[in-house]
Amino acid sequence: MAAGNVIVITGASAGVGRAVAQEFASRGWSVGLIARGRGGLEGARRDVEARGGQALVLPVDVADAAALDRAADEVVARFGRIDLWINAAMATILAPVSEVTPDEFRRVTEVTYLGQVFGTQTALRQMRRQGYGTILSVGSALAYRGIPLQAPYCAAKFATRGFFDSLRSELLHEKSPIRLTEVHLPAVNTPQFDWARNKMARSAQPVPPIHAPEAIARAIFRAAMDTPREVWLAASAVKAILGDAALPAVVDQVLASQGYDGQQTEEAAQDRPDNLFEPLDVSIDYGAAGRFGDQARGSVTTWHPGRMRALGAFFAGAVAFAAARGVMGRRG
């Protein structure tokens, strides 16, 4: 049985999920590690144990609801309970909508949206039995603003946000002690840009400014402890969300002109395997960070939208004033 708190993380083998496992382990938590790739899971287990935590490796595809239920049962059998469940698993494809097949759309939806739904349902069943718990969704600024070349992923993130809105209202109606929180991320330096399916002409990159996964993990830990309704990380995410709320048509035009180049490096895309339907070589441990470490920021600002009504009103007013000045200037 676990002496301290117990967390389950989906997508724990690499990227943000891997960094989150490291962060919680360094604080004495026992960690259930869910992902598909055995190599990454074993690497995550070593990370957790090196930091003084206990780890349970659970090779599961989050699109399989029954397998998630069995994984949760294993965690409870080993550690006694689940205090915190974090949904971090994701899959994406970078391509124009016209080049995405129905199976590719379906798979991104199954992992990035339904994986959060199924993980949340699994966590709820256990947390209702024990009478408490927190569920955290790792979201994105793209849950508020879609960008070109990632329509399946953006749509899944929008859907996840709507799902959490509905569930939150239901839990409030029930006066449930179970807490929900969402953390919406900016661009992060993770390995996904070298394993996501890419149909663009050039290799993929996170849209700058880029942040280190370890900085994101520290912010996720704070959110899990404080359980605000939601958190936005980094000024870039705040600008994307509020800018779209104020002037979505302008953002459409900006993304139409800049959104393609911003997601691609100068290097030609390579013909390589990807992890959309199957994990890459299961013996390989990809770790938390990707290959953009020289650009990654080691800290990230945290914004609580519930405390930003005045800022939002000011921002909208400033944008409207600037737009009016522009119109008046053209007329003059």
C-alpha positions as CSV (number, residue, x, y, z in Angstrom):
1,M,0.0,0.0,0.0
2,A,1.1,3.6,-0.7
3,A,2.3,5.7,2.2
4,G,1.6,9.0,0.5
5,N,-0.8,10.2,-2.2
6,V,-1.6,8.3,-5.4
7,I,-1.8,9.6,-8.9
8,V,-2.7,8.0,-12.3
9,I,-1.3,9.7,-15.4
10,T,-2.4,8.8,-19.0
11,G,0.2,9.5,-21.7
12,A,2.9,9.0,-19.0
13,S,5.6,7.5,-21.2
14,A,6.8,10.7,-22.8
15,G,6.3,14.5,-23.2
16,V,4.1,16.4,-20.7
17,G,2.8,13.2,-19.0
18,R,6.3,11.9,-18.4
19,A,7.4,15.3,-16.9
20,V,4.3,15.2,-14.7
21,A,5.2,11.8,-13.4
22,Q,8.7,13.0,-12.5
23,E,7.3,16.1,-10.7
24,F,4.8,14.2,-8.6
25,A,7.3,11.4,-7.8
26,S,9.8,14.0,-6.5
27,R,7.1,15.0,-4.1
28,G,6.6,11.5,-2.7
29,W,3.5,10.4,-4.7
30,S,2.9,6.9,-5.9
31,V,2.3,6.9,-9.6
32,G,0.2,4.7,-11.9
33,L,1.7,5.1,-15.4
34,I,-0.6,4.5,-18.4
35,A,0.6,4.6,-22.0
36,R,1.1,2.2,-25.0
37,G,4.9,2.1,-25.4
38,R,6.6,-0.3,-23.0
39,G,10.1,1.4,-23.4
40,G,8.7,4.8,-22.4
41,L,6.8,3.3,-19.5
42,E,9.8,1.5,-18.1
43,G,11.8,4.7,-18.5
44,A,9.0,6.5,-16.6
45,R,9.1,3.9,-13.9
46,R,12.8,4.4,-13.4
47,D,12.3,8.1,-13.2
48,V,9.7,7.7,-10.5
49,E,11.7,5.3,-8.4
50,A,14.9,7.4,-8.8
51,R,12.9,10.3,-7.2
52,G,11.7,8.2,-4.3
53,G,8.2,7.4,-5.5
54,Q,6.5,4.0,-6.2
55,A,5.5,3.2,-9.7
56,L,3.0,0.8,-11.4
57,V,3.4,0.3,-15.2
58,L,0.1,-0.1,-17.0
59,P,0.4,-0.7,-20.8
60,V,-3.0,0.5,-22.0
61,D,-4.5,2.3,-25.0
62,V,-6.7,5.1,-23.6
63,A,-9.2,4.5,-26.5
64,D,-10.0,1.1,-24.7
65,A,-12.4,2.0,-21.9
66,A,-12.5,-1.5,-20.4
67,A,-8.7,-1.6,-20.3
68,L,-8.7,1.7,-18.4
69,D,-11.1,0.3,-15.8
70,R,-8.9,-2.7,-15.3
71,A,-5.8,-0.5,-15.0
72,A,-7.6,1.6,-12.3
73,D,-8.4,-1.7,-10.4
74,E,-4.7,-2.6,-10.5
75,V,-3.8,0.8,-9.1
76,V,-6.3,0.5,-6.2
77,A,-5.2,-3.1,-5.5
78,R,-1.5,-1.9,-5.3
79,F,-1.8,1.5,-3.7
80,G,-5.3,1.5,-2.0
81,R,-6.9,4.5,-3.7
82,I,-6.6,7.1,-6.5
83,D,-6.3,10.7,-5.2
84,L,-5.6,12.3,-8.5
85,W,-6.2,11.3,-12.1
86,I,-4.5,13.3,-14.9
87,N,-5.6,12.9,-18.6
88,A,-2.5,13.8,-20.7
89,A,-2.6,11.2,-23.5
90,M,-3.0,12.7,-27.0
91,A,-2.5,11.9,-30.7
92,T,-2.5,14.3,-33.7
93,I,-1.9,14.5,-37.4
94,L,-0.6,17.5,-39.2
95,A,-2.3,17.9,-42.6
96,P,-5.0,19.9,-44.4
97,V,-8.5,18.6,-43.7
98,S,-8.8,17.4,-47.3
99,E,-5.8,15.1,-46.8
100,V,-7.0,13.5,-43.5
101,T,-8.7,10.2,-43.9
102,P,-11.8,9.1,-42.0
103,D,-9.7,6.6,-40.0
104,E,-7.2,9.2,-39.1
105,F,-9.9,11.6,-37.9
106,R,-11.4,8.7,-35.9
107,R,-8.2,7.7,-34.3
108,V,-7.2,11.3,-33.2
109,T,-10.7,11.6,-31.7
110,E,-10.5,8.3,-29.9
111,V,-7.3,9.1,-28.2
112,T,-7.4,12.9,-27.7
113,Y,-11.1,13.2,-26.9
114,L,-12.5,9.9,-25.9
115,G,-9.3,9.0,-24.0
116,Q,-10.1,11.9,-21.7
117,V,-13.8,10.9,-21.5
118,F,-13.0,7.2,-20.7
119,G,-10.3,8.1,-18.3
120,T,-12.6,10.5,-16.5
121,Q,-15.4,8.0,-16.3
122,T,-12.9,5.4,-14.9
123,A,-11.6,7.9,-12.3
124,L,-15.2,8.9,-11.3
125,R,-16.2,5.4,-10.6
126,Q,-13.3,4.9,-8.1
127,M,-13.6,8.4,-6.6
128,R,-17.3,8.0,-6.0
129,R,-16.6,4.8,-4.1
130,Q,-13.9,6.4,-1.9
131,G,-15.8,9.7,-1.6
132,Y,-13.2,12.2,-2.9
133,G,-10.7,12.9,-5.6
134,T,-9.5,15.3,-8.3
135,I,-9.5,14.8,-12.1
136,L,-7.3,17.1,-14.2
137,S,-7.5,17.5,-17.9
138,V,-4.4,18.6,-19.8
139,G,-5.8,20.9,-22.5
140,S,-4.5,23.5,-24.8
141,A,-5.0,27.0,-26.1
142,L,-6.2,25.1,-29.2
143,A,-9.3,24.1,-27.1
144,Y,-10.4,27.7,-27.6
145,R,-8.9,28.5,-31.0
146,G,-8.5,26.1,-33.9
147,I,-5.5,26.5,-36.2
148,P,-4.8,25.2,-39.7
149,L,-3.3,21.8,-40.3
150,Q,-4.5,20.4,-37.0
151,A,-8.3,20.3,-37.3
152,P,-8.7,16.8,-35.8
153,Y,-6.6,17.7,-32.7
154,C,-8.3,21.1,-32.2
155,A,-11.7,19.6,-32.5
156,A,-10.9,17.0,-29.9
157,K,-9.6,19.6,-27.5
158,F,-12.8,21.7,-28.1
159,A,-14.9,18.6,-27.4
160,T,-13.0,17.8,-24.2
161,R,-13.6,21.3,-22.9
162,G,-17.3,21.0,-23.6
163,F,-17.4,17.6,-21.9
164,F,-15.7,19.0,-18.7
165,D,-18.2,21.9,-18.7
166,S,-21.1,19.4,-18.7
167,L,-19.6,17.1,-16.1
168,R,-18.7,20.0,-13.8
169,S,-22.3,21.2,-13.8
170,E,-23.5,17.6,-13.0
171,L,-21.0,17.3,-10.1
172,L,-22.1,20.7,-8.7
173,H,-25.8,19.5,-9.0
174,E,-24.9,16.4,-7.0
175,K,-22.9,18.4,-4.5
176,S,-20.1,16.0,-5.2
177,P,-16.7,16.4,-3.4
178,I,-14.9,15.4,-6.6
179,R,-13.0,18.3,-8.1
180,L,-12.3,19.0,-11.8
181,T,-9.7,21.3,-13.2
182,E,-8.3,22.0,-16.7
183,V,-4.9,23.3,-17.6
184,H,-4.6,24.8,-21.1
185,L,-1.1,24.6,-22.5
186,P,1.0,26.7,-24.8
187,A,3.6,25.2,-27.2
188,V,5.7,22.6,-25.4
189,N,9.0,21.0,-26.4
190,T,7.9,17.3,-26.5
191,P,8.8,14.4,-28.7
192,Q,5.4,14.4,-30.4
193,F,6.8,16.6,-33.3
194,D,9.0,13.7,-34.3
195,W,6.4,10.9,-34.0
196,A,3.1,12.6,-35.0
197,R,1.8,11.7,-38.5
198,N,2.9,14.5,-40.8
199,K,1.6,15.2,-44.3
200,M,3.1,18.7,-44.5
201,A,6.0,19.4,-46.9
202,R,8.4,20.2,-44.0
203,S,9.1,18.8,-40.6
204,A,6.8,19.8,-37.8
205,Q,7.7,22.1,-34.9
206,P,5.8,23.7,-31.9
207,V,4.7,27.3,-32.7
208,P,7.1,29.6,-30.7
209,P,7.3,30.6,-28.0
210,I,8.1,27.1,-26.8
211,H,8.2,25.9,-23.1
212,A,10.0,23.1,-21.4
213,P,7.8,20.2,-20.3
214,E,9.3,20.4,-16.8
215,A,8.0,24.0,-16.4
216,I,4.6,22.8,-17.5
217,A,4.7,19.9,-15.0
218,R,5.3,22.3,-12.1
219,A,2.3,24.4,-13.2
220,I,0.2,21.3,-13.4
221,F,1.2,20.2,-9.9
222,R,0.1,23.6,-8.6
223,A,-3.2,23.4,-10.4
224,A,-3.8,19.9,-9.0
225,M,-3.2,21.2,-5.5
226,D,-5.3,24.3,-5.8
227,T,-8.0,22.9,-8.2
228,P,-9.2,26.1,-9.9
229,R,-11.8,25.7,-12.5
230,E,-9.2,26.1,-15.2
231,V,-5.7,27.6,-15.7
232,W,-4.1,29.1,-18.8
233,L,-0.4,28.8,-19.1
234,A,1.9,31.4,-20.7
235,A,1.0,34.8,-22.3
236,S,1.0,33.2,-25.7
237,A,-2.0,31.0,-24.8
238,V,-3.8,33.9,-23.2
239,K,-3.3,36.1,-26.3
240,A,-4.7,33.3,-28.5
241,I,-7.7,32.7,-26.3
242,L,-8.6,36.4,-25.7
243,G,-7.7,37.5,-29.1
244,D,-10.0,35.0,-30.7
245,A,-12.8,36.0,-28.3
246,A,-12.4,39.6,-29.2
247,L,-11.8,39.5,-33.0
248,P,-12.0,35.9,-34.3
249,A,-12.2,37.0,-38.0
250,V,-8.9,38.9,-37.6
251,V,-7.3,35.8,-36.0
252,D,-8.6,33.8,-39.0
253,Q,-6.6,36.0,-41.3
254,V,-3.5,36.0,-39.2
255,L,-3.5,32.2,-39.0
256,A,-4.2,31.9,-42.7
257,S,-1.0,33.9,-43.5
258,Q,1.2,32.7,-40.6
259,G,-0.2,29.4,-39.4
260,Y,1.4,27.2,-42.0
261,D,5.0,28.4,-41.7
262,G,4.7,28.6,-38.0
263,Q,4.2,24.9,-37.6
264,Q,7.1,23.9,-39.9
265,T,10.8,24.0,-39.8
266,E,13.0,24.7,-42.8
267,E,13.8,21.0,-43.1
268,A,12.0,18.8,-45.6
269,A,9.7,16.3,-44.0
270,Q,11.1,12.8,-43.7
271,D,9.5,9.6,-44.6
272,R,9.3,8.0,-41.2
273,P,7.0,5.9,-39.0
274,D,4.5,7.6,-36.7
275,N,2.6,6.6,-33.6
276,L,-1.0,7.4,-34.6
277,F,-2.3,3.8,-34.7
278,E,0.5,1.9,-33.1
279,P,3.3,3.0,-30.7
280,L,6.7,3.4,-32.3
281,D,9.4,0.9,-31.4
282,V,8.2,-0.2,-28.0
283,S,11.7,-0.7,-26.7
284,I,12.7,3.0,-27.2
285,D,12.4,5.5,-24.4
286,Y,11.7,9.0,-25.9
287,G,11.7,10.8,-22.6
288,A,9.9,14.1,-21.7
289,A,11.7,16.6,-23.9
290,G,11.9,16.9,-27.7
291,R,14.6,18.4,-29.9
292,F,13.8,22.0,-29.4
293,G,15.4,22.4,-26.0
294,D,17.6,25.3,-27.2
295,Q,14.4,27.3,-27.7
296,A,12.4,26.1,-24.7
297,R,11.7,28.5,-21.8
298,G,12.3,27.1,-18.4
299,S,9.4,28.8,-16.7
300,V,5.8,29.6,-17.5
301,T,3.3,32.1,-16.2
302,T,0.0,31.0,-14.8
303,W,-3.3,32.8,-15.6
304,H,-6.6,32.1,-13.8
305,P,-9.4,33.2,-16.2
306,G,-11.8,33.4,-13.3
307,R,-9.8,36.3,-12.0
308,M,-9.4,37.9,-15.4
309,R,-12.8,39.5,-16.1
310,A,-11.5,43.0,-15.7
311,L,-8.5,42.2,-17.9
312,G,-10.7,40.6,-20.5
313,A,-13.0,43.7,-20.5
314,F,-9.9,46.0,-20.8
315,F,-8.5,43.8,-23.6
316,A,-11.7,43.8,-25.6
317,G,-12.1,47.5,-25.1
318,A,-8.5,48.2,-26.2
319,V,-8.9,46.0,-29.3
320,A,-12.2,47.7,-30.2
321,F,-10.6,51.2,-29.7
322,A,-7.7,50.2,-31.9
323,A,-10.0,48.9,-34.6
324,A,-12.1,52.1,-34.5
325,R,-9.0,54.2,-34.8
326,G,-7.9,52.1,-37.8
327,V,-11.2,52.6,-39.5
328,M,-11.2,56.4,-38.7
329,G,-7.7,56.6,-40.0
330,R,-8.5,55.0,-43.3
331,R,-11.6,57.2,-43.7
332,G,-9.4,60.3,-43.1
